[in-house]
Amino acid sequence: MQVARLDSLLVSALPNVQYLTGFTGSSGSLLLTPALASFFTDSRYDLQSHSEVKCAQVIIGKGDAVMAAARWGSAKQLGRVGYDSGALSVDQFGKLREVFAGAGSASKAKTRLVSAAGHVEALRMVKDADEIELIRKAVHLGSRCFEETLLLLKNGVTETELAAEIEYRMRLYGGEKTAFETIIAFGDRTALPHARPTSRRLKPNEFVLFDLGVILSGYCSDMTRTVFWGKAPAKAKAMYKAVLESQLASENSVRAGIDCGTVDRAARRVLEKRGFGRYFTHSTGHGLGIEVHENPRVAAKQSAVLEEGMAITIEPGAYIPGVGGVRIEDVVIVRKNHGEVLTQTAKSLLEL
C-alpha cells in the first residue's frame, strides 16, 4: 500500500479475501487501512466469519458485501482507495464510485478510487512452506483418485462415468470440491484440450485422457495423464514420447531466476524437433494455489521471472484433429536451483 501510495485498500475478489483472512464463504470483502482491518459479510455468514476471520474486525451488514464496506468506509477519510478493478462489474464500479463521491462532497478529504489490480495476487504467487504442504497433499489426493479410477477402465464405460468416479473419490477422501470440471476424453476427443465428459463409450485401441484437480484445505491440485486402451501403434507411441520428452525438458529448466518464456520454449523446442510443434496449441503451464489458474503464466514471450516458492504446472500437449491427443501435467514447486515435482504418478506410457 505504501509503494502504491494507497491510504486504504478495498479487497473484493473472493480468492484474495480468502488469502488475507481465511474466509471461505461466497460473500465477503475486506477494507484495509494502516491502522485497521475490517471484514464485511451478511447474516448468512455470521457464525462462519467469526470462526474463520481472525485478523480483522467482523462487521455484519446487509446486501452486497462490497457496497457494505464502501458505505462504512464513506464515513471515514480514506483518501486514495485501492480496489480490485478486475473483480468488479461495470455496474458495481459505478455504485462504488457513487458511494465514495458522496463521501468526498461531505468531508474535507476527497476520496479517490485507484485501481489496485494484481497487488494481492502478487503476494499469492510465492507460497510459504505451509501453503506448499497443502498443495502437496492436494496433489497426492488427486493422484490417488486417478490411480483408483484407472482400474475401472473397460470397454463400454463412458467418459461421464469415469468423471463421476474420480469426483466421488475426491469427496470420499476429504476433498472440498473439484478445482475445475473434470476432463475425461476418449479416442479422437482427446484432441480437444478442454473436452467435457460425454456419454461417449470406450472402445479398444484408443487414447484416454484424464485431467483432474481437487481442492483440499483451500488449495488446488491439477494433473493430466494420458493412457492407451489396448496396444498402442507406432504413431501413438511417437506422439506420446515427444510430449513426455517435452514435459521433462520443461520441468528440468525450472529454477528461481529463469523467466517463464524460457520454460515454455524448452517444451516447444522438443515438440518442434519431433514434428509435433504445430499441434501444441496452448501455454506450457500456469501458477496455482487457492485458484487453479493463478499467475505466473508459463507461456511464450512471458518475461515474468520465477521466484523460489512459486507453484506452477508444466503441461505441454499435442492434439491432432480427427486422430487424438496427448497431454502430461505435473505440479512443480520452484526451488533455488531446480523444480521440485510434486506429482509422483508414473508418466511412462501405459498400455492397458
N, C-alpha and C positions, 0 to 999 in steps of 0.2 A: 504494500500500500504506500509506503514511503517512497519507493522508487518511482511508482506511477503517480505520485503526488495526489493520492486519494485521501480524503478525510473520513470516508466511510465506504463500505462495500456491501452491496445487496446481492446475496448469493441465492439464485433461484433454480438453477439446474439441479435436479434431484441427485444425480451421482456426486456432484460437488458438495451438496448439503450432507449427503451420507458420509463422504470422505472427511469432512470437517467436524461432524457432530456424532456420527454413528446412527442417525435416524434412518429407518428403512421403510417408512410409510410412503404413501403416494401424494401427500400434500404437505409441503413444508418449505420454509425459506429462512434465511439467516441474515441478520443485519449486524455488521461489524463496525465498531469504531475502535480507536486505540485504547479506549478505556472499558468497553463493554461489548459483550456478545449476546445477542437476543435472538432466540429461535421462535418462529411463529408457525402455528398449525391450527386446526379446528378441533371441535369437541370429540370427533371420532377418534382422535389420536391423543387424547388427554393422558390416559394411563401409559400408553406406549412411549410417548415423547418424554414423559418424566422418568421412565425407566431407561431409555436409550441415550438421552441427551444429558451429558454430564459436564459439558464445558460452556454452557450458555444458560441464561435465564429463559425459561419456557413461558411463552405468552399464548394463551388460547383465545383465538379470535373467531370471527365469522367470515364465511365466504373464502375467496381466493387468498391463499397464504401470502403471495407476493404483494397483493394490494393491502392486506392487513399490515404487513411490515412497512409499506410505504406510508399508510395513514398514520401509523405510530411514529414513524421517523419524521413525518412532516411537521410535527410539533417541536422537533429538535432543530438546532442549527447544524445541519450535516455538511454543508459546504459542497465539495466535489464528491458526488456519489457514484462509485463504480457499479456497473450492473452487468449481468450475464447476457450480453446482447444476442448471442447465438441461441439462447434458451427462451426468448420472448417472441410471441407473435406480434405482428404489427398492431393488432388491437390492444394487446397487453401493454406494449410500449406507449401507445397513445394515452391509455389510462394512467400509466405510471407518470408520464410527463405532466398530465393534468394535476395529479395529486401534488407533485413537488413544485409545480408552477404556482399553485395556490399557496404553498408554504413560503415561496420566495416573496410573494407580494405582502404576506402578513408578518414578515420578520425582517430585521435589518440585514441578515446574512442571506445572500441569494444562494439557493440550492442549484447545482448544475449536474446533470446526468452525463456520465462519461463511460464509454464502452470499456469494459474490463474483460473482454473475451480472452480466454486462454490463460488467465492468471492462475486460477486454481488447478486447471488441467496441467499446467507446467509443473506444479508441485506433485501431482499424482503420477507423473511419468516415472519418477525414481522411487522404487519401493524400498521400504526398510526391511529388516530381517523378518519381522513378524508377518508382514504382508507377503513376502516371498514364501514363507512356510504355508500360509493359507492357500496361495496359488498352487504350491506343490501338492497339497492334499486334494485340491480340486482336480488337478491333472491326474493323480493316481486314481481317483474315483472314476473319472471319465474312462481311463484305460481299463479299469475293472469291468465297467458296463459294456465296453466294446468287446472285450475278450469273452465274456459270458454270452453275449448275443451272437458272436461269431459261430458258436456251437449250434445255433438254431438254423443255420443256413440249410436249405433243402429245396429241391425242385418244387415249384409252385408257390413258395412263400412270397408274400407281397412286400413291396417297399414300406407301405404303411404299417404292416405287422412288425417288421423289424424296428422301425422307428418307435413304435409303441413299446416294444420290449426294452429298448435302450432307456426310454424315458421312465418306464416303470422302475427299472433298476436304479436310476438316479435318485428317485424319491425313496425307494426302499432302503438305500444305503445312506440316507441323510441329506441328500441334495435338496436345496430350496426350490429350484426350478431349472429349466434348461437355460443356457446362456443365449441361445438362439434356436430357431426352428431346426430340429434335427434333419440332416440331409442324408437320405439313402437313395441310391440310384443304381439301376441295373443296365448292363449292355450299352446300347448307343446313347442312353440317357446320362451315362457318366460323362459325356461330353458337355453337359450343362453344368458350369461351375457352381451354380446355386439351385440345383434341381430340387423341387419339392417332392416328397414321397407321394407315390400314387398307388393305384391298385395293380400296377404292372407286376406280373409274376416272374420269378426267377426261372431262367432256362439254362440248360447246360452250355458250357463254353462261352462265358461272358464275364466281363469285369463287374465287380460290386464295389461301390464307393460309399464309405461311411465318413461323415463329417459331423462331429458332435461336440457339445460343450455343456458343462454343468456349473451352476453357481452353488458354492459351498462356503458357508460363513461369510457371505458377502462378496466373494471373489470368484472370478471366472476361470474356466479351462477351455481349451479349444484344441481339437486334434482331428486329423484326417488320415485314414488308411484306405488303401485300395487292394483288394484281393481278386483272385481269378477263380471262378467256379468251374472247375474242370482242368484240363491240360492246356496251358497257355501256348498259343502258336508263337513262332519266332518273332513276328511283328509286334505282338503284345509284349513279349519279353523285352524287346529292344526299347519300346517306349517306356516301360517300367524302369529299366536300367538307367535310361537317360534322366528320368525325373529323379530317381534316387541319387544319382551322382550329382545332379544339380542341387538337390536339397542339402547333401553333405558338404558340398563346396561352399554353399552359402553359410551354413552353420559354422564351418571351420574358419570363416572370415570374421565372425563376430568377436568383438572385443571393445573395451572402452576406448574412445577416441577416434573410432572409424565412423565415417558418415554412412547414412542409410543407403544412399545411392550406390556405394561400393558393395555393400552386402547384396543389393539387388543385382548388380552386374555380375557378381560371382555366380549367381544362379543362371542368369541368361546366357552367359558365355558357354556353359556346358550344353545347354539345350540347343543353342545355335550350332555348336560344333557337331552335335549328334543329329542335326537335321530337323529338330522339333521347335526351333525358336519361334516360328510364326504361329505355333499352336499354344504358346504361353500368353494368355490374354489378360492377365490381371497382375497386381503387385505381388511382390515376394512375401510380404508379411505386414504385420501391424502390432502396435502395442496392445496390451490387455491388462486388466486389473479389476476394478469394480465394474467396468463395462468390458464387453468382449472386444470392442473396437475402440482403442484409445490411441493417442499419439505415443510414440512417433510412427509415421507411416514409412514402411520399408519398401520403397518404390524407386523407379527410375527418376533421376535428376533431383532426388531429395537430398538436401545438404545438411539436414539435422544430424548432429553428432551423437552417437550412442554414449550413454553415461553408465557407469557402474551401478547396478541395481535396477536397471530397466528390465521389464519383462516384455518380450516380443515373440511373435510367431514367425516361423520360416515355413512357407507352404507353396513352393513352385508346383506347376502342373502343366500338362499337355492335353489338349482337347481337340480331337479330330471329328468334325461333324459327320454323322452317319456311321461312325466307327465306335468311338468311345473315348474315355479319358482316364488319366491317372493323376492323382494329387496325393502328396505325402506332407503331413504337417506336424510339427512339434512346437512346444513352448520352450523358449530359451531365455535364461537369465544372463544379462550382460555382466561379465566379470572383468577385472583389470586386464588380463591377458588372454582371455578365452570366453567362449559362451558355454554356460552350463545347461545342458539339455535336460529338462525335467521329465519329458515324455519318454518313458522307458520301454514302451511297447515295441516289439520287433518290427523292422522295416523291410526285411528281405521279402521277396515276392512269395506269397502264399498261394499254392495251387490246391484247392480243396475238392 
